[in-house]
Each structure stands twice: as structure tokens, then as C-alpha cells.
Amino acid sequence: MAVDLFWDSPEQTTLVCQIAPGWTWDELELALHTAAQLSEGGDVGVIIHIVARTGFPDGVLAADSLRWGRHVLKLVETIPAPCVIVGDNLMAQLAAEWTRLRQPRSLIGCALTLAEAQAMLAAQTLQPAP
């Protein structure tokens, strides 16, 4: 699987959804549903880490990519915990632009590195894209 979901520490305070090249929309959908369920009612943060050189399964211009992209962003909004989207590629840039357009009360931020995302969650300071 090119989408992995794992805890970043034995304390299970941060759930990481790592998206790597070769991922599928179905894998990502399942991982986001699971992240939403695991983060309900607890002090858990979620990091969506888009690994370098990760693109869209069918290419960014595919008609299916737009439909699926909207669906996935709606799923991200269902995660009840603070969430940080991490990465510096096109997928992450599009997600960052989306977070910038969200309402200020949104629990979604973005970061360029995993360490930055972990620090944001630890400090409870979510930053949308500039």
C-alpha cells in the first residue's frame, strides 16, 4: 500500500497518514475514514504527510482527479482532531491553498516538514498556508 496510517509514537498522540508514490484514491479514502474514527473523542492530532514526488494517481488534469480531490478534501474536514497537511510538492501546494481558503475556526493547517507539523500540533498552533 502506498498510503500508510500509523502512530508516530508509543503514546499514540499523533496519527500519521503517509501518502507515497503509487497511491490510489480508494486507499486514501479508507485511511482518512480510519483517521477520523481513531481521532474521535481523544487528544489526538492527525498529520497527512504527502511524500516528495507524490502525484495524483491519474494525473492532475484528469477529470476523475478533480472529483476525487473534492471528495478527499471533504473527508479531511470530517476529521475531528487538529490536522496538519505536510509536503512541498504540487499535491501539498494545492492542499495548502485549500487550507488558506478555509474558515479561521478550521482545525486544519499546513507545514513543509514533518517536524514542523509535529511542533504545530504539540503547541496547538495550526497555520494555514501564507
N, C-alpha and C positions, 0 to 999 in steps of 0.2 A: 504494500500500500504506500502511496506517495503522500497520503495525509495521515499523520500520526497524532494521537491525542495522549498526553502523558502529564504527570505531576512533575513540577520542577524541583521538588524536594520531598523528603520523607514526611514533613509536616503537612503536606497537601494543602498549601495555601494558594498556590498558583497553578492553574491548568494551562498547558501549552498545546495549542493546535498548530502543528508544523506542516506547512504546505510546501512540497518539493516538486521538482520537475516530474512530469508523468502522472500528475494527479487527475482525478475525474470529478465532475460535478456531483455525482452520487456519493463519492467518498467524503467530499467536503460537507455536503448536506447532512450526512449521518454524523460526522464529527461535531458539527455545530449544534445539532439536536441534542447530542450527548452532553456537550459542554453546557448547554442551557439547563439540562436536568441536573448535572452534577454540581452546578453553582447555585442552585435554588436553596434559599434559607441558610446560607452559611457565609463565613468570611473568606470567600474565595475570589481571586481575581482570575481573569482569563487573558491570555496572550495569544493572538493569532499571528504566527511568525511565517511570513512569506519569504522563503529561502531565495537567495540570489539566483538569477537566471530562470526563475519560475514564470511561465507564461500561462495563457489561457489554453485549455485543452484543445479547442478548435480554432485558435487564433483570436485575437482581439476584435477583428472586424466581422466575425461570423455572427449571423443573426441569432443563433442559439446562445452565443456568449452574452449578448445584451439581456435576453430574457432570464437566463440563469443568473447573471450578475445581479440583477434587481432582486431576484428571489433570495440569493445568498445574503445580500445586504439587509433584507428584511429579517432573515434568520438571525443575523448578528444582533439586530435590535431586540430580539427576544431573550437574549442572554441577560439575566437579572443582575449579574455581577459587573463590577467595573471591568472594562475590556480595552486592551491596547492592541492596535494593529501595527506590526513591525515589518520593515523592509525598505529597500531603496530602489526597487525595480518598477516597471510600469504598473503592474498589478497593485503594488503598495501605494504608488502615487495616486492612482485612481481612487483607491480606498481612502487615502488621506484627504483628497478633495471632497469626497463624500462626507467625511467626519467634520470637515470645516463648515459644511452647509447644515449640519445637524443643529438642533436647538441647544442653547447653552447648558440646559439641565441634563444633557445626554451623558451617559456613563461610558462613552467611547472616546478614546484618544488615539494618538499615533506617535510612533517613535522610529528612529532609523536603526537602532540596535536593540538586541535582546536585553542587554544590561540596562539601557536607558528605560526600556519598558518595565523591567523589574523594579527599578528605582521609583518610577512613577506610581506603580501600584503600591509599593511599600509606603510611600509618602502620601498616597491618596490624592495625587495631583495629576489629573488627566489633562493633556494638552492636545487640542485639535491641531490640524495642520496650520502653519502660518499663512 
